[in-house]
């Protein structure tokens, strides 16, 4: 995360970080650093369970716990939610809306978590599918870290060279 924040700062770019409750617990100093750097903090569920397979009560628990953890660490009330795997049912979306969260998905998935993915392929995907208003999905995890860190600066430089403005969701 520190390397990601360095890359973003070097390019004066702010983004949105969607975090699970487990990640928040494991990396509380990173959560604080993300907030201190002026990036959006957003909810990605407590345990990265597929929301479409959960009951309404379990869905509510998955939503609430990360909010409480981030609020306790930073004082920030998150209002954005990205469901794991991008899946929810209509009745869950109603519950999410009642919580005050806005659901955001992506239209450019880098597949940086895939062992077969390369920075070159990720850049090709970004070049091919990015349009005005696109949301590009990268992951900050052990599985993707090396590939993502190799791709992120090149992706930012490419997007800026094409005239895009890179913004957080809020």
Contact map, one row per residue, 1 for C-alpha under 8 A:
11111000000000000000000000000100000000000000000000000000000000000000000000000000000000000000000000000000000000000000000000000000000000000001000000000000000000000000000000
11111100000000000000000000000100000000000000000000000000000000000000000000000000000000000000000000000000000000000000000000000000000000000000000000000000000000000000000000
11111110000000000000000000000000000000000000000000000000000000000000000000000000000000000000000000000000000000000000000000000000000000000000000000001000000000000000000000
11111111000000000000000000000000000000000000000000000000000000000000000000000000000000000000000000000000000000000000000000000000000000000000000000001000000000000000000000
11111111100000000000000000000000010010000000000000000000000000000000000000000000000000000000000000000000000000000000000000000000000000000000000000000000000000000000000000
01111111110000000000000000000000000000000000000000000000000000000000000000000000000000000000000000000000000000000000000000000000000000000000000000000000000000000000000000
00111111111000000000000000000000000000000000000000000000000000000000000000000000000000000000000000000000000000000000000000000000000000000000000000000001100000000000000000
00011111111111000000000000000000000000000000000000000000000000000000000000000000000000000000000000000000000000000000000000000000000000000000000000000000000000000000000000
00001111111111000000000000000000000000000000000000000000000000000000000000000000000000000000000000000000000000000000000000000000000000000000000000000000000000000000000000
00000111111110000000000000000000000000000000000000000000000000000000000000000000000000000000000000000000000000000000000000000000000000000000000000000000000000000000000000
00000011111110000000000000000000000000000000000000000000000000000000000000000000000000000000000000000000000000000000000000000000000000000000000000000000000100000000000000
00000001111111000000000000000000000000000000000000000000000000000000000000000000000000000000000000000000000000000000000000000000000000000000000000000000000000000000000000
00000001111111100000000000000000000000000000000000000000000000000000000000000000000000000000000000000000000000000000000000000000000000000000000000000000000000000000011000
00000001100111110000000000000000000001110000000000000000000000000000000000000000000000000000000000000000000000000000000000000000000000000000000000000000000000000000011100
00000000000011111000000000000000000000110000000000000000000000000000000000000000000000000000000000000000000000000000000000000000000000000000000000000000000000000000011110
00000000000001111100000000000000000000111100000000000000000000000000000000000000000000000000000000000000000000000000000000000000000000000000000000000000000000000000000110
00000000000000111110000000000000010000111100000000000000000000000000000000000000000000000000000000000000000000000000000000000000000000000000000000000000000000000000000000
00000000000000011111000000000000000000001111000000000000000000000000000000000000110000000000000000000000000000000000000000000000000000000000000000000000000000000000000000
00000000000000001111101100000000000000001111100000000000000000000100000000000000000000000000000000000000000000000000000000000000000000000000000000000000000000000000000000
00000000000000000111111100000000000000000011111100000000000000000100000000000000000000000000000000000000000000000000000000000000000000000000000000000000000000000000000000
00000000000000000011111110000000000000000001111000000000000000001100100000000000000000000000000000000000000000000000000000000000000000000000000000000000000000000000000000
00000000000000000001111111000000000000000000011000000000000000000000000000000000000000000000000000000000000000000000000000000000000000000000000000000000000000000000000000
00000000000000000011111111100000000000000000000000000000000000000000000000000000000000000000000000000000000000000000000000000000000000000000000000000000000000000000000000
00000000000000000011111111110010000000000000000000000000000000000100110000000000000000000000000000000000000000000000000000000000000000000000000000000000000000000000000000
00000000000000000000111111110000000000000000000000000000000000000000100000000000000000000000000000000000000000000000000000000000000000000000000000000000000000000000000000
00000000000000000000011111110000000000000000000000000000000000000000000000000000000000000000000000000000000000000000000000000000000000000000000000000000000000000000000000
00000000000000000000001111111110000000000000000000000000000000000000000000000000000000000000000000000000000000000000000000000000000000000000000000000000000000000000000000
00000000000000000000000111111111000000000000000000000000000000000000000010000000000000000000000000000000000000000000000000000000000000000000000000000000000000000000000000
00000000000000000000000000111111100000000000000000000000000000000000000000000000000000000000000000000000000000000000000000000000000000000000000000000000000000000000000000
11000000000000000000000000111111110000000000000000000000000000000000000000000000000000000000000000000000000000000000000000000000000000000000000000000000000000000000000000
00000000000000000000000100111111111000001000000000000000000000000000010011000000000000000000000000000000000000000000000000000000000000000000000000000000000000000000000000
00000000000000000000000000011111111100000000000000000000000000000000000011000000000000000000000000000000000000000000000000000000000000000000000000000000000000000000000000
00000000000000000000000000001111111110000000000000000000000000000000000000000000000000000000000000000000000000000000000000000000000000000000000000000000000000000000000000
00001000000000001000000000000111111111111000000000000000000000000000000000000000000000000000000000000000000000000000000000000000000000000000000000000000000000000000000000
00000000000000000000000000000011111111111000000000000000000000000000000001000000000000000000000000000000000000000000000000000000000000000000000000000000000000000000000000
00000000000000000000000000000001111111100000000000000000000000000000000000000000000000000000000000000000000000000000000000000000000000000000000000000000000000000000000000
00001000000000000000000000000000111111100000000000000000000000000000000000000000000000000000000000000000000000000000000000000000000000000000000000000000000000000000000000
00000000000001000000000000000000011111110000000000000000000000000000000000000000000000000000000000000000000000000000000000000000000000000000000000000000000000000000000000
00000000000001111000000000000000011111111000000000000000000000000000000000000000000000000000000000000000000000000000000000000000000000000000000000000000000000000000000100
00000000000001111000000000000000011001111100000000000000000000000000000000000000000000000000000000000000000000000000000000000000000000000000000000000000000000000000000111
00000000000000011110000000000010011000111110000000000000000000000000000000010101000000000000000000000000000000000000000000000000000000000000000000000000000000000000000000
00000000000000011110000000000000000000011111000000000000000000000000000000000111110000000000000000000000000000000000000000000000000000000000000000000000000000000000000000
00000000000000000111000000000000000000001111100000000000000000100110000000000111110000000000000000000000000000000000000000000000000000000000000000000000000000000000000000
00000000000000000111100000000000000000000111110100000000000000100100000000000000111100000000000000000000000000000000000000000000000000000000000000000000000000000000000000
00000000000000000011100000000000000000000011111110000000000001101100000000000000111100000000000000000000000000000000000000000000000000000000000000000000000000000000000000
00000000000000000001110000000000000000000001111110000000000011111100000000000000000000000000000000000000000000000000000000000000000000000000000000000000000000000000000000
00000000000000000001110000000000000000000000111110000000000001000000000000000000000000000000000000000000000000000000000000000000000000000000000000000000000000000000000000
00000000000000000001000000000000000000000001111111000000000000000000000000000000001100000000000000000000000000000000000000000000000000000000000000000000000000000000000000
00000000000000000000000000000000000000000000111111100000000000000000000000000000000100000000000000000000000000000000000000000000000000000000000000000000000000000000000000
00000000000000000000000000000000000000000000000111111100000000000000000000000000001110110000000000000000000000000000000000000000000000000000000000000000000000000000000000
00000000000000000000000000000000000000000000000011111100001000000000000000000000001100111001000000000000000000000000000000000000000000000000000000000000000000000000000000
00000000000000000000000000000000000000000000000001111100000000000000000000000000000000111001000000000000000000000000000000000000000000000000000000000000000000000000000000
00000000000000000000000000000000000000000000000001111110000000000000000000000000000000000000000000000000000000000000000000000000000000000000000000000000000000000000000000
00000000000000000000000000000000000000000000000001111111111000000000000000000000000000000000000000000000000000000000000000000000000000000000000000000000000000000000000000
00000000000000000000000000000000000000000000000000001111111000000000000000000000000000000000000000000000000000000000000000000000000000000000000000000000000000000000000000
00000000000000000000000000000000000000000000000000000111111100000000000000000000000000000011001000000000000000000000000000000000000000000000000000000000000000000000000000
00000000000000000000000000000000000000000000000000000111111110000000000000000000000000000000000000000000000000000000000000000000000000000000000000000000000000000000000000
00000000000000000000000000000000000000000000000000000111111111000000000000000000000000000000000000000000000000000000000000000000000000000000000000000000000000000000000000
00000000000000000000000000000000000000000000000000100111111111100000000000000000000000000001000000000000000000000000000000000000000000000000000000000000000000000000000000
00000000000000000000000000000000000000000000000000000001111111110000000000000000000000000000001100000000000000000000000000000000000000000000000000000000000000000000000000
00000000000000000000000000000000000000000000010000000000111111111000000000000000000000000000000000000000000000000000000000000000000000000000000000000000000000000000000000
00000000000000000000000000000000000000000000111000000000011111111100000000000000000000000000000000000000000000000000000000000000000000000000000000000000000000000000000000
00000000000000000000000000000000000000000011110000000000001111111110000000000000000000000000000100000000000000000000000000000000000000000000000000000000000000000000000000
00000000000000000000000000000000000000000000010000000000000111111111000000000000000000000000000000000000000000000000000000000000000000000000000000000000000000000000000000
00000000000000000000100000000000000000000000110000000000000011111111100000000000000000000000000000000000000000000000000000000000000000000000000000000000000000000000000000
00000000000000000011100100000000000000000011110000000000000001111111110000000000000000000000000000000000000000000000000000000000000000000000000000000000000000000000000000
00000000000000000000000000000000000000000010000000000000000000111111111000001100000000000000000000000000000000000000000000000000000000000000000000000000000000000000000000
00000000000000000000000000000000000000000000000000000000000000011111111100000000000000000000000000000000000000000000000000000000000000000000000000000000000000000000000000
00000000000000000000100110000000000000000000000000000000000000001111111110000000000000000000000000000000000000000000000000000000000000000000000000000000000000000000000000
00000000000000000000000100000010000000000000000000000000000000000111111111111100000000000000000000000000000000000000000000000000000000000000000000000000000000000000000000
00000000000000000000000000000000000000000000000000000000000000000011111111111100000000000000000000000000000000000000000000000000000000000000000000000000000000000000000000
00000000000000000000000000000000000000000000000000000000000000000001111111100000000000000000000000000000000000000000000000000000000000000000000000000000000000000000000000
00000000000000000000000000010011000000000000000000000000000000000000111111100000000000000000000000000000000000000000000000000000000000000000000000000000000000000000000000
00000000000000000000000000000011001000000000000000000000000000000000011111110000000000000000000000000000000000000000000000000000000000000000000000000000000000000000000000
00000000000000000000000000000000000000000000000000000000000000000000011111111000000000000000000000000000000000000000000000000000000000000000000000000000000000000000000000
00000000000000000000000000000000000000001000000000000000000000000000011001111100000000000000000000000000000000000000000000000000000000000000000000000000000000000000000000
00000000000000000000000000000000000000000000000000000000000000000010011000111110000000000000000000000000000000000000000000000000000000000000000000000000000000000000000000
00000000000000000000000000000000000000001110000000000000000000000010011000011111000000000000000000001000000000000000000000000000000000000000000000000000000000000000000000
00000000000000000000000000000000000000000110000000000000000000000000000000001111100000000000000000011100000000000000000000000000000000000000000000000000000000000000000000
00000000000000000000000000000000000000001110000000000000000000000000000000000111110000000000000000001111000000000000000000000000000000000000000000000000000000000000000000
00000000000000000100000000000000000000000111100000000000000000000000000000000011111000000000000000001111000000000000000000000000000000000000000000000000000000000000000000
00000000000000000100000000000000000000000111100000000000000000000000000000000001111101000000000000000011100000000000000000000000000000000000000000000000000000000000000000
00000000000000000000000000000000000000000001100101100000000000000000000000000000111111110000000000000010100000000000000000000000000000000000000000000000000000000000000000
00000000000000000000000000000000000000000001100111100000000000000000000000000000011111100000000000000000000000000000000000000000000000000000000000000000000000000000000000
00000000000000000000000000000000000000000000000001000000000000000000000000000000001111100000000000000000000000000000000000000000000000000000000000000000000000000000000000
00000000000000000000000000000000000000000000000000000000000000000000000000000000011111110000000000000000100000000000000000000000000000000000000000000000000000000000000000
00000000000000000000000000000000000000000000000001110000000000000000000000000000001111111000000000000000000000000000000000000000000000000000000000000000000000000000000000
00000000000000000000000000000000000000000000000001110000000000000000000000000000001001111101100000000000000000000000000000000000000000000000000000000000000000000000000000
00000000000000000000000000000000000000000000000000110000000000000000000000000000000000111111100000000000000000000000000000000000000000000000000000000000000000000000000000
00000000000000000000000000000000000000000000000000000000000000000000000000000000000000011111110000000000000000000000000000000000000000000000000000000000000000000000000000
00000000000000000000000000000000000000000000000000000001000000000000000000000000000000001111111000000000000000000000000000000000000000000000000000000000000000000000000000
00000000000000000000000000000000000000000000000000110001001000000000000000000000000000011111111100000000000000000000000000000000000000000000000000000000000000000000000000
00000000000000000000000000000000000000000000000000000000000000000000000000000000000000011111111110000000000000000000000000000000000000000000000000000000000000000000000000
00000000000000000000000000000000000000000000000000000000000000000000000000000000000000000111111111000000000000000000000000000000000000000000000000000000000000000000000000
00000000000000000000000000000000000000000000000000000001000100000000000000000000000000000011111111100000000000000000000000000000000000000000000000000000000000000000000000
00000000000000000000000000000000000000000000000000000000000100100000000000000000000000000001111111111110000000000000000000000000000000000000000000000000000000000000000000
00000000000000000000000000000000000000000000000000000000000000000000000000000000000000000000111111111100000000000000000000000000000000000000000000000000000000000000000000
00000000000000000000000000000000000000000000000000000000000000000000000000000000000000000000011111111000000000000000000000000000000000000000000000000000000000000000000000
00000000000000000000000000000000000000000000000000000000000000000000000000000000000000000000001111111000000000000000000000000000000000000000000000000000000000000000000000
00000000000000000000000000000000000000000000000000000000000000000000000000000010000000000000000111111100000000000000000000000000000000000000000000000000000000000000000000
00000000000000000000000000000000000000000000000000000000000000000000000000000111100000000000000111111110000000000000000000000000000000000000000000000000000000000000000000
00000000000000000000000000000000000000000000000000000000000000000000000000000011100000000000000110011111000000000000000000000000000000000000000000000000000000000000000000
00000000000000000000000000000000000000000000000000000000000000000000000000000001111000000000000100001111100000000000000000000000000000000000000000000000000000000000000000
00000000000000000000000000000000000000000000000000000000000000000000000000000001110000000000000000000111110000000000000000000000000000000000000000000000000000000000000000
00000000000000000000000000000000000000000000000000000000000000000000000000000000011001000000000000000011111000000000000000000000000000100000000000000000000000000000000000
00000000000000000000000000000000000000000000000000000000000000000000000000000000000000000000000000000001111110000000000000000000000001111000000000000000000000000000000000
00000000000000000000000000000000000000000000000000000000000000000000000000000000000000000000000000000000111110000000000000000000110001111000000000000000000000000000000000
00000000000000000000000000000000000000000000000000000000000000000000000000000000000000000000000000000000011111000000000000001100110001111000000000000000000000000000000000
00000000000000000000000000000000000000000000000000000000000000000000000000000000000000000000000000000000011111100000000000001000000000011100000000000000000000000000000000
00000000000000000000000000000000000000000000000000000000000000000000000000000000000000000000000000000000000111110000000001001100000000011100000000000000000000000000000000
00000000000000000000000000000000000000000000000000000000000000000000000000000000000000000000000000000000000011111100100001000000000000000100000000000000000000000000000000
00000000000000000000000000000000000000000000000000000000000000000000000000000000000000000000000000000000000001111110110001000000000000000110001100110000000000000000000000
00000000000000000000000000000000000000000000000000000000000000000000000000000000000000000000000000000000000000111110100000000000000000000010101100000000000000000000000000
00000000000000000000000000000000000000000000000000000000000000000000000000000000000000000000000000000000000000111111100000000000000000000000001100000000000000000000000000
00000000000000000000000000000000000000000000000000000000000000000000000000000000000000000000000000000000000000011111100000000000000000000000001100000000000000000000000000
00000000000000000000000000000000000000000000000000000000000000000000000000000000000000000000000000000000000000000111110000000000000000000000000000000000000000000000000000
00000000000000000000000000000000000000000000000000000000000000000000000000000000000000000000000000000000000000111111111011000000000000000000000000100000000000000000000000
00000000000000000000000000000000000000000000000000000000000000000000000000000000000000000000000000000000000000010001111111000000000000000000000000100000000000000000000000
00000000000000000000000000000000000000000000000000000000000000000000000000000000000000000000000000000000000000000000111111100000000000000000000000110110000000000000000000
00000000000000000000000000000000000000000000000000000000000000000000000000000000000000000000000000000000000000000000011111110000000000000000000000000010000000000000000000
00000000000000000000000000000000000000000000000000000000000000000000000000000000000000000000000000000000000000000000111111111000000000000000000000000000000000000000000000
00000000000000000000000000000000000000000000000000000000000000000000000000000000000000000000000000000000000001110000111111111100000000000000000000000010000000000000000000
00000000000000000000000000000000000000000000000000000000000000000000000000000000000000000000000000000000000000000000001111111110000000000000000000000010011000000000000000
00000000000000000000000000000000000000000000000000000000000000000000000000000000000000000000000000000000000000000000000111111111000000000000000000000000000000000000000000
00000000000000000000000000000000000000000000000000000000000000000000000000000000000000000000000000000000000111000000000011111111100000000000000000000000000000000000000000
00000000000000000000000000000000000000000000000000000000000000000000000000000000000000000000000000000000000101000000000001111111110000010000000000000000001000000000000000
00000000000000000000000000000000000000000000000000000000000000000000000000000000000000000000000000000000000000000000000000111111110000000000000000000000000000000000000000
00000000000000000000000000000000000000000000000000000000000000000000000000000000000000000000000000000000000000000000000000011111110000000000000000000000000000000000000000
00000000000000000000000000000000000000000000000000000000000000000000000000000000000000000000000000000000001100000000000000001111111000000000000000000000000000000000000000
00000000000000000000000000000000000000000000000000000000000000000000000000000000000000000000000000000000001100000000000000000111111101110000000000000000000000000000000000
00000000000000000000000000000000000000000000000000000000000000000000000000000000000000000000000000000000000000000000000000000000111111000000000000000000000000000000000000
00000000000000000000000000000000000000000000000000000000000000000000000000000000000000000000000000000000000000000000000000000000011111000000000000000000000000000001000000
00000000000000000000000000000000000000000000000000000000000000000000000000000000000000000000000000000000000000000000000000000000001111100000000000000000000000000000000000
00000000000000000000000000000000000000000000000000000000000000000000000000000000000000000000000000000000011100000000000000000000011111110000000000000000000000000000000000
00000000000000000000000000000000000000000000000000000000000000000000000000000000000000000000000000000000111100000000000000000000010011111000000000000000000000000000000000
00000000000000000000000000000000000000000000000000000000000000000000000000000000000000000000000000000000011111000000000000000100010001111100000000000000000000000000000000
00000000000000000000000000000000000000000000000000000000000000000000000000000000000000000000000000000000011111000000000000000000000000111110000000000000000000000000000000
00000000000000000000000000000000000000000000000000000000000000000000000000000000000000000000000000000000000011110000000000000000000000011111000000010000000000000000000000
00000000000000000000000000000000000000000000000000000000000000000000000000000000000000000000000000000000000000011000000000000000000000001111100110010000000000000000000000
10000000000000000000000000000000000000000000000000000000000000000000000000000000000000000000000000000000000000000000000000000000000000000111110110010000000000000000000000
00000000000000000000000000000000000000000000000000000000000000000000000000000000000000000000000000000000000000001000000000000000000000000011111110000000000000000000000000
00000000000000000000000000000000000000000000000000000000000000000000000000000000000000000000000000000000000000000000000000000000000000000001111111000000000000000000000000
00000000000000000000000000000000000000000000000000000000000000000000000000000000000000000000000000000000000000011110000000000000000000000000111111000000000000000000000000
00000000000000000000000000000000000000000000000000000000000000000000000000000000000000000000000000000000000000011110000000000000000000000011111111110000000000000000000000
00000000000000000000000000000000000000000000000000000000000000000000000000000000000000000000000000000000000000000000000000000000000000000011111111111000000000000000000000
00000000000000000000000000000000000000000000000000000000000000000000000000000000000000000000000000000000000000000000000000000000000000000000011111111100000000000000000000
00000000000000000000000000000000000000000000000000000000000000000000000000000000000000000000000000000000000000010000111000000000000000000000000111111110000000000000000000
00000000000000000000000000000000000000000000000000000000000000000000000000000000000000000000000000000000000000010000001000000000000000000111000111111111000000000000000000
00110000000000000000000000000000000000000000000000000000000000000000000000000000000000000000000000000000000000000000000000000000000000000000000011111111100000000000000000
00000000000000000000000000000000000000000000000000000000000000000000000000000000000000000000000000000000000000000000001000000000000000000000000001111111110000000000000000
00000000000000000000000000000000000000000000000000000000000000000000000000000000000000000000000000000000000000000000001101100000000000000000000000111111111000000000000000
00000010000000000000000000000000000000000000000000000000000000000000000000000000000000000000000000000000000000000000000000000000000000000000000000011111111100000000000000
00000010000000000000000000000000000000000000000000000000000000000000000000000000000000000000000000000000000000000000000000000000000000000000000000001111111110000000000000
00000000000000000000000000000000000000000000000000000000000000000000000000000000000000000000000000000000000000000000000000100000000000000000000000000111111111000000000000
00000000000000000000000000000000000000000000000000000000000000000000000000000000000000000000000000000000000000000000000000100100000000000000000000000011111111100000000000
00000000001000000000000000000000000000000000000000000000000000000000000000000000000000000000000000000000000000000000000000000000000000000000000000000001111111110000000000
00000000000000000000000000000000000000000000000000000000000000000000000000000000000000000000000000000000000000000000000000000000000000000000000000000000111111111000000000
00000000000000000000000000000000000000000000000000000000000000000000000000000000000000000000000000000000000000000000000000000000000000000000000000000000011111111100000000
00000000000000000000000000000000000000000000000000000000000000000000000000000000000000000000000000000000000000000000000000000000000000000000000000000000001111111111110000
00000000000000000000000000000000000000000000000000000000000000000000000000000000000000000000000000000000000000000000000000000000000000000000000000000000000111111111110000
00000000000000000000000000000000000000000000000000000000000000000000000000000000000000000000000000000000000000000000000000000000000000000000000000000000000011111111000000
00000000000000000000000000000000000000000000000000000000000000000000000000000000000000000000000000000000000000000000000000000000000000000000000000000000000001111111000000
00000000000000000000000000000000000000000000000000000000000000000000000000000000000000000000000000000000000000000000000000000000000000000000000000000000000000111111100000
00000000000000000000000000000000000000000000000000000000000000000000000000000000000000000000000000000000000000000000000000000000000100000000000000000000000000111111110000
00000000000000000000000000000000000000000000000000000000000000000000000000000000000000000000000000000000000000000000000000000000000000000000000000000000000000110011111000
00000000000011100000000000000000000000000000000000000000000000000000000000000000000000000000000000000000000000000000000000000000000000000000000000000000000000110001111100
00000000000011100000000000000000000000000000000000000000000000000000000000000000000000000000000000000000000000000000000000000000000000000000000000000000000000000000111110
00000000000001110000000000000000000000110000000000000000000000000000000000000000000000000000000000000000000000000000000000000000000000000000000000000000000000000000011111
00000000000000110000000000000000000000010000000000000000000000000000000000000000000000000000000000000000000000000000000000000000000000000000000000000000000000000000001111
00000000000000000000000000000000000000010000000000000000000000000000000000000000000000000000000000000000000000000000000000000000000000000000000000000000000000000000000111
